[in-house]
Amino acid sequence: MITRQQSLDLLHSHMQNANLRRHCYAVEAVMRELAKHFKDDEEIWGIVGLLHDGDYEEVKKDPSAHTLKMHQWLTDAGETDPRILEAILT
């Protein structure tokens, strides 16, 4: 499973806008709290929150590609956890 540091590295390599990055950090924090509430895996939920819009800068002119690009980057990086990959697509 991808680590938080690897997720940050992936996000930062594709997202340069500081405000968009802050949005992703905020969603990560919310997702971690939701995972606590639902007694689920905080790390997985946090990673999904962190990366959910990570492809935005590259797909903003083609919304139909949103999430697909991040899914591809994750699989290219060796991610196989279906919980992360499916959540990114949703």
N, C-alpha and C positions, 0 to 999 in steps of 0.2 A: 504494500500500500504506500502511496506517495506520502511523504512527510509534510509537515507544515512548512519547513524551510524549503523543500523542493517546490511546494505550491507557491510560496512567495517568489522564488526564483522564476518560476514559469509565468506568474502574473506580471512581475516586473519586466520580464523580457518582451512582453507583448502589450503592456499598458504603461504609457509614459505620463499621462495626465494625473497630477497629484490628487485632484478632486475625485476622479473616478476611482483611484486607488483607495482613498478614504472611504468611499461608498462600499467598496468590497470589504474593507476591514470592519466596517460597522455591521454589514450583513453577517460576516463571520461571527462577530460577538453575539448577535441576536440568535443565530443558528445554534451556537454552543449553549446558550441559555434554554432554548427550546428543547434541545437534546436532553439537558438535565431534567427539565419538566416532564418530558415523556420517557425518562429513564432509558435513553438510547445512547449510542456511541457519540460522545461529544467531538472526538477527533474527526470522524467522518462528516458529521454535520458541519463542523467548522470549515473543513476543507472545501466542501461543496459551496458553502456561503462565500468563502474567499474567492473561489474561481468562477462563480456563477455568471459574472459579466466580464470575465477576463478577455474575451475575444471582441468586446464591443468596439474598440478603436479600429479594428480591422474589418468589421462587418457592418458598421453603422449605416453604410449606403446600401446594404443588402440584408435586411432583417431576416430573410428566410435562411441565411447561413448562420444566424446567431445560435449558439450552443453547439452546433455541429463542428465548428472550427476548434473550440475548446476540447470537445470530445476527441477529436483527431489528435490534438497536441498531447492529450493525456495518454492515449493509446500508443502514440509514437514514443512517449517517455517510458512506456512499459507498464502503465497502469492496467490492471486486470480486474480490480474489485468491481463487481457489477453494481454494488450499492452506490459507489461514486459515479461510475459512468452513466448509469440510468438516471440518477438524480440530476446530473449536469444537463442531460437531454430534456428533462422536464422543466 
